[in-house]
């Protein structure tokens, strides 16, 4: 709390004596600014000012428009896909998971994760690996979400295609090129793809950072 720190951006072409004087001045400055910039010798700071909120412009997307949605088979992006399908848009969904086939009939009555785990445990017998059970449970529930999203889009009467593609790979770029060739256009893109790998900063790795960002 007793430490005062700030970032000072200066023009390195200024004379060293001038730069020294500017920095000494910042050491003695009493204002609360944390970021200071100098355009030549002119001091600049950031100020937050109140501004009126611009009126929202409703989207004009509708029948015949082609919309690409990443991460669109699940979560909030899936809700956007369903809403746009009801407007008649052509929906191109991208997700990392393969498009699922029909669900195993044994899980038909399992409405939640607890019920799914119970069936998986019964199948596993005496030897149980909790991590493996959880992975299979997540896969079953994820597949359900994808099926439900596609079913609702099709029920709205909208054309839809699902592409199992990782947006971090060149395959995604190739898919975009293919969509332009097929439709001649892309009217909108909604980026909803993402993964979580939450850890304390000291436990993060470069590989983890690369996957998330």
HELIX and SHEET records of a PDB file:
HELIX    1   1 UNK A   16  UNK A   28  1                                  13    
HELIX    2   2 UNK A   75  UNK A   86  1                                  12    
HELIX    3   3 UNK A  105  UNK A  107  5                                   3    
HELIX    4   4 UNK A  113  UNK A  124  1                                  12    
HELIX    5   5 UNK A  130  UNK A  155  1                                  26    
HELIX    6   6 UNK A  170  UNK A  183  1                                  14    
HELIX    7   7 UNK A  201  UNK A  203  5                                   3    
HELIX    8   8 UNK A  206  UNK A  212  1                                   7    
SHEET    1   A 3 UNK A   7  UNK A   9  0                                        
SHEET    2   A 3 UNK A  35  UNK A  39  1                                        
SHEET    3   A 3 UNK A  42  UNK A  45 -1                                        
SHEET    1   B 4 UNK A 160  UNK A 164  0                                        
SHEET    2   B 4 UNK A  90  UNK A  95  1                                        
SHEET    3   B 4 UNK A  66  UNK A  70  1                                        
SHEET    4   B 4 UNK A 188  UNK A 191  1                                        
END                                                                             
